[in-house]
């Protein structure tokens, strides 16, 4: 063996040494080397090296590879059991802090669980449509003097044009949704005596191909093929025909424009709240299109909602780009432009600013998601503070373990197991609590969430619990496992201030968050107060409204509407009813939904300005019924026969027109001169997010204004409504249901989102404060414990209990004050950015912050007060002998 | 019976250990198999099989001397145990019985 210095590949030799079991290593390496030498002699060095490498790689298999887990000889199951036992013993020994930790974690987890359920429910709205990923809704942006207004109403021809002229469009549908009729009640019958109200909408043929409503009867592909066909909900089928098997049956719509007989071609499963499109029956689009006539087809008109599905590989950005130029290419005079938003986004991103979606519901989702995280964080911090504060009690345990050879990782693991097992217990309790309080939560949130424990949710929950547990246990684990064993055994805590400073920082952080939330509660409730008490320019109390029924002649002919005389005599009957002060017919919905027009012109109007006016159509007495006030002039009156071609403006409209003495002057509406007879004081019909728009009220005595608003005397509404119901049922066809709404309830619904946010914030803040205080109790009892000796010495040297009390309070209040310094400016900016979204808002006043700060401080004093008081009054002698 | 069962490669290794009789360690076993059966054997496959046989009690190992070619690393000698001998004979008997049955099986149809 002369050439012994022939060496096998160095890298592979090293590799082998790295992974081989120590017990096999010398023999195997010997074998490998011997093989190598042999091979080198018989086959040459190169082949031998190759073979060596190959052998090493093939040795990489179980049985040969060593374990890479350090100290593999430890029995993990036993250690795990030991750790759980220690956890249990600690729970027993220090039951109060266990309860504090548990209570905090349970509250936080329950709150987060509710918020999680709410967020997933909100996010699941509209996501049941199978083609959702390529389904778009087209919106119309209209530049106005008040910024770009975004409207779901688009051109009648748009759906067809998109399908014909845009190759990337797969299918399209135009829809006149039920909301378009502004609350008008439609009455259907089974052709006989069974009447029911229904939310009807019109849609083009492909509607049920774009959207995945569940068709339970009928042929999905041919639902709206025939003009006189109708698709109804299972619930409506049940109401009308007492059976879901309604296909082929005939129903009658009692309506002056769209009335007649229709044949049911399909039945869909009744819609749940996970669909934003809500309707009971879908009629063929051509019915309304033919009724509206040819002018409706102009590109200047905008009414139906338009939906498209793009072909699977189409580029939505290119589509949007082409879409934005479409209106101009059809009519060069128009300034409006279209854009498409993914349909599943329309629910969460429903606020537009200058024609761009800027959020809406999604901001509340994000906000409450953040609050959930913060509440979990506060509870985790409690755990951290409590475990590190109790460190002195467990120092000896750690010292002994380390002396016995425990590594830092083992002790860290022990604390992590402790925190994770407490979180798991908390999770189980909070699951039970969530299940228990779900009905109350649903009521508060206006939802029908059910808690289905599907595997995914369980996985998330366990992940969340482990994350929270690890988060809560991480700092104590690091801090406690870092003790020097010798010093720990002697009972000396590390001299560094690190632990204390970290604890104080954490407390400050908790208080900062609680303070921010407290300010939020005050600001939101003030704004809600403003919404509730704001002088709207009309009196929303004591008002009900409903849609007029149908009279007999109409049922027979099915075409003529209510004549002005019939409306007038019905209103007379109403006005003679005891408890009714005023009544009037009107069109549209008073809140939010109203017509707008640019068709108003006057002397000196700047032709460049695209002046947009809101139009309110009401009958005689409309202004009196609503409780609006005239600024100058008079309101419409039956005493003047020619009031139909007069006009009344609001103050903002008057300012826009700029006449000094408007009464008697004339103004041109849709090519007809009208005399201004009065100016009404400004009133709010939009949400308070928006400025008051210029508006005019026109007189409408015919069935264009087919809703009735009734002002009742305050007091016994029920009796009055019963009498109105009687008048209604006597006057109209018997059997047509009398369904009314309180305007005040509409108003509450209008702001449901804000009110809900208000309630949510209140609960979240109460919970955050509660958990923070829990932590504070633990923190205080620990701090006080450590200062017993100091207090005893002070007392011996002559301090009065009051001085001691002041001293102790000072140490807590300093923390709270530091938190305020951070929190108050932060809350100022957060509140301001929320309030800025309202056109009418409360001003941020200094007392909001003072009250928030003071209440947090009072809560602190109340929380630590008893403990502190007790400590300051203890007998000094008792604690002087303490050996700490 | 089950504890006497052998896999194909296990059987080869066990027989080779027997053949080498007292001089069986990693290198010789491998060379023997490669020479006799002309198939390539990797150290990994051989070593895991040897460990398995040892665990089952068919072979036992003993620490031996090292030499220069091995970089001074000791050899690990394997010898076949009584239990191991039983296992190969049992395996042989099973096969013989099967072979004996084969002509009858062929003759059986009709």
Interface residues (C-beta under 8 A of the other chain):
Chain A: X1 X4 X24 X26 X27 X28 X29 X30 X31 X32 X33 X34 X35 X37 X38 X54 X55 X58 X59 X60 X61 X62 X63 X64
Chain B: X25 X26 X27 X30 X31 X42 X43 X44 X45 X47 X48 X51 X52 X66 X68 X69 X70 X71 X73 X74 X75 X76
